[in-house]
């Protein structure tokens, strides 16, 4: 199972990705959770201790490693497009509760575009993760659509778009589906989060095709409490975890 979790900012991508990872780990699966969000919060949502998270440097910030693998330096404008990355997931990940966390970060493109050693390195790692046949790979992508334009997750089996019951989230889903087709990703499915009532459910059902809708995660103050306490929603909210468990079962069909 190779899944990229995407959506606009603030919809609950990280909560869903982390809980899904913990559920697979609970089953004894080998789980690699990749944090590709510049505002890296996946470790906290997984329940990692803060002292462990404070020691993590995103791969995109490891200048010496990138120079070593790509051959790029301040004096060298040429670099490898296929650097060796097969050892990176196991060497640079941290493990807790059976989940390997690999913090990739993202590329600060500024005005210079994204064809750079950092981008080449990250894209190569993400493509390699999609080939780890025995692993469950869950990617918590950065908010928005820029990563799809860069093609950094074209090797994934499917995208899951986390939305809220609102027009802007629905528009994001439509844009993701269009761009995913350009990348050759055939499955784009939806999880509706922060759903308050039957009216919210009906709004989502009226705008998302039934074959794309995986299910609902209802508005839950326990998830908010977990964030305030710096704990994993998996460890705090049995109801949210159970809703995500049911979504996971549909996802696997």
Phi, psi and omega in degrees: 000122181231109189233134172253123180263123184224178181145174179284166185295142173083007184272348179107023179304313187292321176300315180294314181299315183293317181293321177299316179298316180295323178296317178294320179296323178299331178278357181089009178286155171278114188243128174241116179257120182254123179264109183250016181265132179299331175265076193289106180238002185298322180300316177298317181292337176278344180098012179296142174297146183297327181294330175289315181296324180295339182271354185275131172249123179302145179304323182296343180260358182276080186302315183295318178297316181296318178297318181297317185278326183263342184080007182275132175222175178299332182264357185236114181274355181253143180208163182288139176267351179229060181296155177290129181224000189296338180270348189293315181303318182279328182284322189250006177270159174244142184244135177205136182054033177080005180249128173274124179256122176245114182266108184268326186073196180216175183262126174279100189281328184054230179258009188261010181075189185238008175274090185210164182303321180297316180295316179302317181296312182295317180297320179297318179296314181297319177296322178295319180301325181292346181262356180284088194296332184270355186257150163271120181246122179238121181252123173267100188278162176293154180296149177093199189238000186299322182296331177289323177296328179279349179070030185280351180228036183288345180272001183284152180288322180201158173256142168244120179263119175271128182233164166255163177287079182200158185295324182293320177295320179297321178296321177300316178303315181296320179292319178299317182298319179295313182291325179298322178298323177296331180271356181085012177270116190272336183253119172233116186235166192234137167242126178265120182251163178059036180280127187265324189200184181296329179295319175296317180299317181295322177301313182296314182297329182285345186240344179248126178304141185303325182288343180263344187273115180277328180154187186240143168242118187277153178307130191216115180292338178295325178293321176296318178298320180299318179296318180297325182274354184069032181245163179285134174305328178303325183271352187245318188246102178294326184289316178295319179298321180292322177296320179289328176299318179293322175298318180301319181296321178290321180301326185276348185288000000 
